[in-house]
């Protein structure tokens, strides 16, 4: 990956706008967001970082000053999303609004060809390894489960892609995924993971897995799950499964033909 060809996008919602969110405390959410952004500024090779919040919160200027002192550019965007729609359709709708706003208003994104998107408050601790052998012109998504065989993945989660971490050229996102969020409905168990999967599967985009599995740490605000670095044995198992070709970003399903390649 050529680091001057890509940016990092961090999605943010400090003040909770949806029902299906375990972590509601705004101060704790703010602390975790700032901690994650500090990590990305200090510990990753990204030269351009964009954070966009949809809850009316604006990040402190001190973060931009930290980025400048680290020879990085940090763009801090903020707006107030459609609270009624988010309450009706769920957090995936809010995420989609964030991405649409970011692509419409970000200056830094106009300077690159693609971006790695990371859900706010989570850290990808192997960012450099994740993208070292990636091509900035390609699209990278992971399946929602790396070690379980497909028949052990709950049926509702099989036609999904992982959306906490993915890489995509900006032009491809605009063409294929920009409007996909409008179909989500938490109450109908049709999440953004489903919407992105279906949009990609119906397109001609060649979707790949990352050359290395993302290592995520942090806490999910949606369900309260904690993510820690994988133990060595599990990393080895994932590498073996990937080498054998069993980790794929899209599953075939009856409605469409998916286009995928092995990692």
N, C-alpha and C positions, 0 to 999 in steps of 0.2 A: 504494500500500500504506500502510495506517495502521500505524505501527510499534508502537503499543500493542496491536494486534490479533494480533501474531505473535511467535514466539520463534525462536531458532536452536538446533538440536540438532546436536552434534558427537559422532560415534561414535568410540570409542577402544578399542584393544587393545594396550597397551604390551608385555605379555609374550605372545609368539606362541603360539597354540594350534592352528594348522592347518598342514598339510603344504605347501599351495600358496602359500607366502609367501616372496618373495625376501629382503626386509629382515627379518632375525632379531634384530639387535643391539638389546637393550632400551634401552640408554642413548641410542642414536641415535634410536630411535623416540620415546622420551620427549622428547628435545630438539626433535624436529620437531613433536610434538603441542603442546608448550608454546609454541613459536614461532607456530604457527597460532592457538592460542587468544589469545595476546597480540595478534596482528593483529586478530582479530575484536573483541576488547575495545576496542582503541584506534582502529581504522580503520573500523568499520562502525556503522550507526545502531541496531543491535539493542540494546534495553534489557534484554532477558532472554535469557540464554545458558545452555544446559544441556549439560554434557559427561558422558557415561556410559561407563565402562570396564568391560569384561567379563573382565579377566584378574587381578583381585585387586589392581590398582594404585589408589592414591588420590593425587589431585593435591595439590601443596603449597598451603598456606593463602595463600601470597603471591599466587597468582592471584586469589583472592577479594578480597584487599586491593587489588589493582590494579583490579579491576572496580569496587569501591566508590569508589575515588578517581577513576574515570572516569564515575561516576554510572550504573553498570550493575549488574545483578544477575547473579551467576554461581552456578549450582547444580551442584555436583560430586557425581555419583553413581558408585558402584562396587559390583561384585559379582563373583563367580566363576562363569562360565558352565559349561555342560555340556561338558567337555573331550572326553569320549568321542564325543558327538554331533557336535561340531565337527570332530573328526578323521575321523569317518565321512562326514559330509555336506558339510563344507567351510566356508569363511569366510562364505558367505551365511547359513548357519544361525546363526553367531555374531552377525552383524549383526541378524538377526531377533530374537534373544534380547535384544540391547541395546535395540532399539526397544520390545519388549514390556515390559522392565523399566522403561524410561524413562517410558512412558505410565502404568505402574502406580504409580510412585513419585515422579514429578516434581511439585513444588508449583507451579513457575512455569508449567507447561503448563495448569494449571487456570485461569490468569488470562488466557489468550489463546484465540483461535479456531483458529489454525493454526500451522504451523512450517515453516521452511526447514531441511532436513536436509543436512548436509555431511559427507562422509567425513573422518575425522580426518587431520591432517597436511597436508591440502590447504587452500589459501586461495582464496576467490572474491573476486577483486580488484575486481570491478565490482558488488558487492552492491547498492548503492543504485540503479544503473541497471537492474539485473536486476529489481528489485521495484518500481521507482518507479511503473510503470503497471499493476502486477499487482493483482488483486482478492483480498483475503484469504479470500474465500468460495469461490474456484475452486481447481482442481487443476492443477499445472504439472509436466510431465515433458518431457524432451527425448529424441530418438532417439539411439542410440549413435554415429551418424556424422552430421555436419552437412553435409559437402561431397560425399561420395561418393553417386552414384545408387544406388538400392536394389539393382540387379543387380551392383554391385561390392562390396557388403557381403557378407561370408561368410554362407552360408545359415543357419548356426547362430546368427548374431547378429541376423538380421532380426526375429524375434519377440521383441524386447527393448526395454526402456526404460533410459535412463541413470539410475543410482541414486547416483552420487557427489553430485549436487546435484538436489534436487527440492523443491517446495513442495506442501503438502497440508493441508486443514482436518483438525483432530484427529479429529473425528467420522467423517470419510470414511476416514481411516487405520484407525480402530478397526473399522469395518464391512467394509472391502474388503481391506486389506493386512496386518492384524495377524497373521494366522495363515498367510500365504502362504509364509513361510520354511520351514515344515515339509515342503514338497515338494522342496526343493533337493537336488541331489546333484552335486558337482564331478566325480565319477567318471563320471557319466552325461551330463556337459556340460549340465546343467540348473541354471543359476545363478539368483541372486536377481533378476537382470535379466529372466530368462524368467518367473519366478514372479510378479513384479509386473506384467509385461506381460499375462500371461494373466488374472490376477485383475481388472485394470482393464478389459480387453477384454470380459470376461464380465459386467461390472457395467453399471449405467446411468450411471456417472460421466462427465461431459463433461471430457475431458482436453485441456488446451491446452499449447502451447509457451510458454516465457517470452517476454515482449515483446522481450528482448535475449538473445543467446546468452551463457551463463556463461563468464567468463574465469577459468580455473583455473590456479594455479601450485602447484608442490610436487612431491613424489615419491610414486609409488604403491608401497606396501609389497608388494602382491600380485605385481607383475611388474617392479618397479624402474624403470618408465618415469618420465621427468622431464617436467613440464608447465611451459611458459613462456608468457608473454603472446603472443598471436598477432601477427604482423606486420600492418601496416596493410592490405596488399593482401588478406590472408585475411579480415580483418574485413569489408572491403568486399564480398568475394565472398559471405560468409555472409549479410550484410544483403540482398544482391540475391536470393539463393536463397530466403531467408525471405519477401521481398516477393512473389516469384512463387508462393509457396505450396507449395514443395517440401520444406520442413522440417515434419515431422509427428511427434507424440509416439508414435503407435501405427500399426502397419502392419496392414492387413487380412490375415487368414489364414483357412484353410478351416474351422477348428473353431468359431470364434465370429464374431460381428459386432462390430467395434470401434466405439466412439463417439469421434470425434475432431473437432477443429476446427482450422482453419488459424490460424497465429500472427497 
